[in-house]
Amino acid sequence: MSYSKVITLEQFIVDQQSLYKDAQGSLSKIFRSLELAAKMVNRDVRKAGLVDILGNQGSTNIQGEEQKKLDIIANDIFISNLERSGEVCMIISEENDDVYYVEGAENEKYVVAIDPLDGSSNIDVNASIGTIFSVYSRKNPMAAPSIDDCLQKGKHQVAAGYFIYGSSTMLVYSTGVGVNGFTLDDGIQEFCLSHPNIQTPENGKIFSVNEGNFEDFPAGVQEYINYCKTKDKSTNRPYSARYIGSLIADFHRNLLIGGIFFYPPTEMTPNGKLRLIYECNTMAFLVEQAGGAASTGTERVLDVKPTELHQRVPLFIGSKNMVDLAVAMLNEEATAAVLA
């Protein structure tokens, strides 16, 4: 790559500023805060085996999940950096029970939702993990900030994206005008444009699901999995099964090369396992901007009205034709059950 053609994240944001819903630079400040926080988390992830930040913290989050030490570290880093941006009045995090109100920022217009370290169960085995974020405008800037500002449908996101800490560190984000990816150049410590205008294929050859739960899935989901594994040259089947167990890693791979990720309802988790606000909305916003689709199995993810901060929903997301077929098979089963 010619260094004269390198475009940094900051340069890109300035060049694209006229396309933003917000043209005053407020969003740019939030992105700078997120960028710095991600570099700090990336630093800690890279030295995880050398210092005492691996393993469990000894506490659980509101979902009852055991928190890793890096979960807590990443949460603190992102919240403190977003506080200093001067543009955020509220922060909601998968690791916090309630809304975090930024002191002295009652008049600011933005709310940020974060999953500080997605895939944290993979930390100790050195698999890819990441940070998921989304940005909303307050519904009524003239009123006091409230939890109602946080419980907005995903289609109202102003911006959404994720950082993935893998073989390279990347930022993938959208402000509603396409999806772009940036890779961190460790030498200059800048995120540089590496994946402009990402478009996900309408069809893919990968399906990502925890097949260990197969017997607990609805019959329509079982039917779709069997479809993916059946030989058929005309549709390039069987598909390849790829499942890392980290949403951000599985989604990132499928976004770039095509595929479907799904976490359907089970007997133990009838509402699914993934969080609507912190995970599903962000990924749904990105995949739709890239030409893909995201569904709960019954409706478009971005149309779901949240009723609580840590609400869970089933998720079918990825290449549009694959998602459409999976949802159709699921609904055939649901229709048959109603008519029986």
N, C-alpha and C positions, 0 to 999 in steps of 0.2 A: 504493500500500500504506500502510495506517495504521501509523505507527511504534509505536503502542501494541500492535500485534499481532506485531511482529517477535520471532522466537524465535532466539536465537543458538545456535551449536553447543554451547557450554558449558551453557546452560540446558536444551537438549534432552537432553544426556547425563545431567544431574542428574535430569530428569523421568523418563527411561527406565531409570534405574539398577536398579530393581527387576526389570527384565526380563532383565538381563544374567546370563550364567552366572557372572560374577564380580561380587559386590555390594559389594566392599570398596573400590572406587575405584581399584584398580590399573590397570584398563583406561582409566579416565578420564585418568590421568596420561600413559599412552602416547599417547592421542589428542591431548592438549595438546601433547606433543612433536612429533607428526606435523604438527599444525596450524601450529606456529611454524616448523618446517622448510619447510613448503609456502609460507608467506608469504615466507620468505627466498629460496627458489628462484623464486617468482613475481616478486619484486623484480628478481632478476638476469635473468630471461627478458625482462621488460619493458624493460630497458635494454641488451639484448644488442647492439644495433647501435651503441651509444654507447661501449662499453668493449671491451677486448680479451678477449672471452670467446666469440667466434664461431670457427668453424673446428675443425680437427682438433688433438688433443692431441699426436699423434705416437707414440701407443702403442696397443696392442690389448688387448681383454679376453680372458678365457679361451676365448670362442667364436671368437677370431680376427678380431673385428670392430674396425674403427678407432674409437677413442674420441674423442668430441668434448670440447672444453674444458668445456662445461657438464655433460657426463656426470660428469666428475671432481668438479666443484664441487658438484653436487647430491648425489652419493654422500657426500662429506665432510660436507655440511650435515645430511643425514638421520642418518648414523651418530653424529655428535657430539651431536645433539639427543636421539636415543634413548638414548645412554649416560647423559645427564643425567637421564633420566626416573626412574632408580633402580628400574625394574621389569623390565628386560630383561637376560637373561643372555647371549643370543647374537643376533647379527644376521647374516643371510646376504643377499648382494647380487648382482645380476646382474653387477656390475662387479668383484667380488672373486672370486679363485680358490677360497678356502676360507672356513670359518666364522670370523666375528669374535667372539671371546670378550670380553665386557665385563669389564674388570678389577674385582675386588671385588664382582661381582654373581653369584657362583656359586650363591647360594641363591635367586635370583629365579626366578619360574616361567614367564616368557614368552620366546618366540622370535619375532622379527620377520623376515619376508622382504620385500625391496624390489627393485623395478626403479626406480632413482632418476629416470630420465628416459626414459620409453618414447617411441619415435618420434624419437629424437635425430637421425636422418638428415634430419629436416624442420626442424631448428633454423635452419639458414642461409637457409631460404626462407620463414620466418615462418609455418609451418603449425602446427596444434595439436599439442601434446605433453603429456605428463603424468607423474605418479608413481603407481606401483601398489604396494600393500602388503597384507600379510596377517599375522595374529597367531595363533600356536599356543601352547597350554599344553605345558610339558614333560611327557613321558610318565611319568616317575618323579621327582618333586621331591626325593625322598630320595637319589637317586643323583647323581653328578657330571654336569654338562651334557655332552652328546656329540652328534656328528653325527647319531646315530640320532633325536634329538629333532627334527631338521630334516627328516628324511625321512618325514614323515607324509602320509597320504592327505589330499586336499583337504577331504574331508567332516569332518575334525577341526578345521578352522579355527574359532577363537573369534570372529574379526572379519576383515573384508576390505573393501578399498575402493580408490579412486583419486582423485587430484587431477588435473583437466584445466586446462591453461593455454591458454585460447583467447580468444574475444572477451570472455568473462568467465571468472573462475577459479572452479571448482566442486569440491566434495568430494561424492562419492557413496560411501556405505558401508552395511554391514550387520553386525549382531552376531548374525544368525540369527533375527531377528524382523522381517523386512521390509527394504526398501531405502528410504533417504531421501537427498535431495540438498540441498546447501547452497551458496549463492553468496556469494562474498567481496564484501562492501560495502567498496569502497576508502576511502570517507569515514571509516568508523569502524574499519576493519581487523578486521572480524568476519565469520565465516562465518554466514550467516543462512538459516534453513530456507526453501527456495524450491520444492522438489519433494518433498512428503511422500508416503510410501507409494507409491513408483513401481511400476507394474504394466506389464510389456511386453505388447503385443498378441500373441495366439496366432498371428496371421498378419500378414505385412507386405508391403510392395511394393518392398523394396530388397534387392539381393544385393550383397555386398562381397567381391571376390576379385581377385587379380592375374591378369587374363586373359592377360597376356603369357606365362604359364606353361601356357596351355591344352593345348598338345600334349604336355606332360609329365605332365598329370594322369591318374589312373586313368579308365578308360572310364565308370564310373558317375558320376564327378564331371563329366566332359564332358557326359554325358547330362542331369545336373541343370542345368548352366549353359544348355544349349540349351532345356530346359524353361522356365527363367526368362525366356528371350528370345522364346518363342513366343507369338503372339497367341491369347488365349482370354478372351472377355468374362466367362464364368462364374466365372473365378478371378482376374479383374482383371490378367491378364497381357497384354503383357510387363511384367516388373518393371523398376524403374530400377536401373542399375548405378552404384554409388557406392563409390569406393575411394580413400581418402586415403593409405594406406600407413603409417598410424600406428594400431596396434591400438586404443589408448585412444580415439582420435577416432572411428574407425569403429564401435567397440562402443557408445560413448556415444550416438551418433545413433540406432543401431538399437534400443538399449534403450528410448529414449524414444518412438520412433514406429513401431517394428516393422521387422524385417528379419533377415537372416542374414549372418554373417561366416564365411568359412571359409578356412583355410590347409591344404590337403590335402597328402598326401605327393606327392613328385615323384621323378623318377629321380635327381636330385642330392641331394634331402633326403628319403629314404624314411621317416624318423621325424618328418617335419615340421620346421618352423623355430622355432616358438614354444616358450618355456620353460614346462615344467609348473608348477614351484613359483612362479616370479616373475610369470607372466602368466596362464596358463590356469586354474590353481586359483582365483585371485582372481576372475576374470571369471565362471567357472563358478558359484562360490558366490553371486555377486551375481545372475546371470541366473536361477538357480533360485529364489532368494528373491523375484524379481520375476515368477515364473510362466513363465519360459522354459526352455531346455534347452541342454546342452553335452555334446558327445560327441567322442571321438577318431576316430570312424568305426567303432569296434569295441566301445567301452565308454563308460560314463559317465565324464567327466573326473574327478569327485570320488572315484571308486573306484580310480583308478590309484595303485599303490604306488610312490613314487619310489625309484629305486635309486642315484641320484647327484644332486648339487646342481644341475647344469646340464642335466638331462635335457630332451630335446625331445619333443613329441608333436604329431600332427596335431590340428586344431581345427575343429569345426563348432559354431557358437554363435549363439543369438538366439531368435527367435520359435519356440515349441515345434513347431508344425505344419510349419514350413519345415525345421527341423533334422531332424525325424523323417523327412520325405520324402527329404532329401538323403542321410541315412544309409541309408535303405532302398534307394535306387538304387545306392549304393556297394556295399552288401552283396549285392544281386542280381548284380552283376558278380563279386564274390568267390565267391559260391556257384556261378555258372556256370563259373568258372575251375577250381574244385575238381572239378566233375562232368565237365568236358571230358576 
